[in-house]
Amino acid sequence: MPRIRLLPDRELGLLARFAAWWSKRKLGKVPGPLRVVAHSSALLRAVGGFEFAAEKLTKVDPKIMCLASLRTSTLVGCPF
């Protein structure tokens, strides 16, 4: 059981619903961290801005980015 309650679809605000739609389109499902971050709209905007900026990053070779993402996920125990 998570320590912070995951917001169900009916409790998501407008920005969180858009983020849920976008992530469902890209990932096939809405990840739990998005439902946790949706408790605070300011935090959701900040995390969303970071994610979009990281996605547009072109100075690093995509293979290196993929390896770094995989290593980071392994270190923190993230299934994504």
N, C-alpha and C positions, 0 to 999 in steps of 0.2 A: 504494500500500500504506500503510495507516495505521501510525503509529508505535506505537500501543498496540493490542494484539490485541483483536479483537471476540470476546466470549465466545459460543460456540455455545449453542443451547437446552439441551443436556444438561449444561452446566456452570453454568447459572444457579441461584442460590439461590432459596429460597422467595419472598422479597420481590421479587427481580428477575423471577421468573416471573410474579408477580402484576402487576408493572409492565409486563411484556411483553404480557400478556393485555390489560391496560387500553389500552395504546397501540395494539395491533392492532385492538381494538374501535373506538377513536376515529379512528385514522389509516389503518387498513387494512394497516399493516405495522409492524414493530418498527424504529424508527430506530437507526442506528449509534451515536449518542451514548449511548443507553440501554445498549447492550451494553458500551460503554467504562466508563461510570459504575458498572456492575454489579460491577466488580472490587472496589469498596469499599462495604460495606453502609451505613456511616455517610454516605458521600457520596451514595449512592442515596437514603437517607432525607431528607437535606438538600435535594437537588435536587427530589425528589418533593414535599416540603412547600412549597417555593417555587412549584412549578408549580401545585399545588392552590390556594395562596393567590392567585396571580396570576389564576387562572381565576375565582375568586370576587370579584375586584375589581369594584366597581360604582360607584365615585366618578367614573370617567372614562367619557366617552361611548364606546360600543362602536365607532363609526366611527373615532374618534381612536385607540383601542387597536389597531384593525386597521391603520391607516396607520403607527403607530409600529412595530408588529411587522414590517410589510413593509419599512420603511426600515431597521430594524435588521438584518433578514435580508439586505438588499441590501449593507449596509456590511460585514458579516462574511463574505459569500459563502455563506450557508446556503441550500440548495435548498428548505427548508421554508418 
